[in-house]
């Protein structure tokens, strides 16, 4: 509570943490301290076949290309912000902080970032990275207007093909298991499976701030 006074007076103050799903002792401790389980996140893995098929053709009117450094930063950041604006717990990521974390970080490779382009507009993007022989999908987002057209699957398959070309045979990512966009189903369709689970807990220290309380998982129908 010592930091609660730093928050604006009309905003709620929430203490959040997560624990690995099998850790029953940690779950019990949080429940005793007044925390509610509000979300489950999955770590999903995919083992690529020995002969990874070539990526299929993009959706009609959509082209897929790699990231161009010095040209695409602002547009990709805007596309991700729009794609995740309504997601659970989303906080806008300032452009300069995003650049420092994603573009200027060690291991950034523009050839592992794929963009879906409609005309001259970036409508979806995938940020990939290789860490210790695993091909990570760090971020995948499609702007709402362009969803349900197979763009996410095209981006994933193009990314998997590049990982495979580099001798990487395992892909991984993290996803909100209750994602309203249907992301978990998309990942299953391209051959990924749930490997780990993190349970996300919250305790409202100052709930009267006006923001709606998030429904605990246990209370959902």
N, C-alpha and C positions, 0 to 999 in steps of 0.2 A: 504493500500500500504506500510505501514511501515515495513512489514515483507518480501516484495517482494525481497529486496536485499539479503536475506538469501538464496534464491533459486539459483541453478547453472545457469550461464548466458545463457546456451543453452536450458533451460527448460521453458515451459510456466508457468504462475502463474494464478491460477484459484480460485476465491472466490465462494464457494458452500454453499448452505443452502437448507432446505426443509420446507414446510408448509403443514398443513392439507388441503385437497382438498376443504372443504366447506368454508375456510377462505378467502372470496373474497377481503377483505381489504388488507390482506397480499400479495395476488397475485398482486393486483394493485400496491402496494408499490414497490415490486420487479421489476415489469415491468418498472415502472417509473425510477428506479435506473439503468436500463440497463441490468437486468438479463434475461436470456432465460430459459424457461422451457425445460428441456432436457430428463427427465425420470419420469415415474410414478411407485411408489412402492405400493404394496397392502399388507394389513394385512388380512390374510385369517383364518377363523375359521371353525372348524368341530365339530358338536355335535354327539358324539358317540351313537349308538343305545343301548338300555338297555341290549341286549345280543350281545356283540361284537363277530363276527365270529372269529374262530381260524385263525391265519395267514396261507396263502396258501404256498405250497411248493416253495422253491427258484428256480430260473432259473437253467437250466441244467448246471451242473458242478460248481454251486455256492453254498456255504454254508453260513448261517447267524449265527453269534455268538455275544456275548457281548464283550465289551472292557476289556482287561486285563491290569490293571495298572502295570507299570514297564516293560511292554513288547511292547505295541502297540503304545506308544506315537509318536515315530518318523515316523512310517509307516502311521499312520492316518493323521498326519500333512502333510506328502508328498502327500497323496491321495487327501486331501482337496485342497492343493495348485495347483495340476494338474487339478482338477475338475473345479476350479474357475479361472484359469489363463487367460481365454479369456473373462471373465465377465466384464460388465460395471463397471468402476471405481476400478477394483481390484488392490490392492497394496500388494505385498508379505508380509506375516505376519511372522516376525522372530520367530523361534522356541521357544526361551525362553519367549518371550512375549505371544505367544499363550498358552504355558504351564501355565503361571501365570494367564491368563485370563480365560481359559477354564478348566484346570485340577485342579489347586490349589485354585480355587474360592469356596466360600461357595455354597453349593447346588449341587456340582458335584456328580454324582452317576454313576459309570461305568455300572450298570445294565440298565441304560437308554440310553446307547450308543450301537448302533448295527453296526456290520461290515459285509460287503459282501466280501467273500474270495474266490479266484480262485486259487486252489493249495495252495501255501504259500504266495500269494500276496493279499494284501487288495486292492480291486478294487472300493469299495464304502463304505460310512459310513454315519451314522446319529447320531448327537449329540442331545440328549434330556435332558430336565430339567423340573422339576415341580416347578411352581411359583404360589402361592396363588390359589391352586386348579385348575390350568390350566396346561395341558401338552404341553410344548413348544418344537417345533422342531427348535432348534437354528441353526443347519447347516445340510444340506443334499447334498451330492455330490457323483457323480459317474465318474470315469475316462472316458475320451472320447471313448476309444476303447471298453468299455463295456456298452455303452449306447444302448437304444432301445431293451433291453432284459428283461425289467420288474423288474430290480433290485431296482430301486427307489421305486416302488410301494410295493415290498416285504419288504423293510426296513420300510416304513411308516406303513404298516399294522402290522408288528411285534411291532413297537413302540406303535401304538394305542392299541394293545391288552394288552401290559404291563401297559399303563396308565389306561385302563379300569379295569385291575386286581387290581390296587391300589385304585380304587374308584374315578378315575378322568374321567369325562365325557365330557370334552371340550378340544380340541386341537387347537393350534394357531401357526402361523408362519408369517414371512415377506418374500416377494418375489418381485423381479424386474418384473413388469408386461410385459416387453418386452424381457424377458429372451430368448435367442436364443436356449436354449436346450429344450424348451417346458415344463418347470417346471410348469407353471400355469395350463396347460391342465392336467398334472399328478395330481396335487392337486385336481382339480375338479373331476377327475375320482375316487379318493378315498374318495369323499364326502365332500370336503371343499368348501367354498364359500367366496367371497370377502366381508369383513366387513368394512374395512377402506381404505383410500387412502392417501398417502403422495406424494406431487409433489416436484420434485428435480430441483432446479434452479442453474445455473452457470453464472458467469460473468468473462470473460477472461480479466484479468488485464495486462497480457503480452503475447498475443497470438502469437507473432512472434518467439517463441522459437523452433518451428519446429514440434511439435506434432499436429496431425490433430484436427481441431475443431470438437466438437461433434454436430451433427445435432439437432437443436431444435425440440421438439415434433410438434409444429405448422407447421413446414416446411415439415413434412414427408408426403409421398404420401399415 
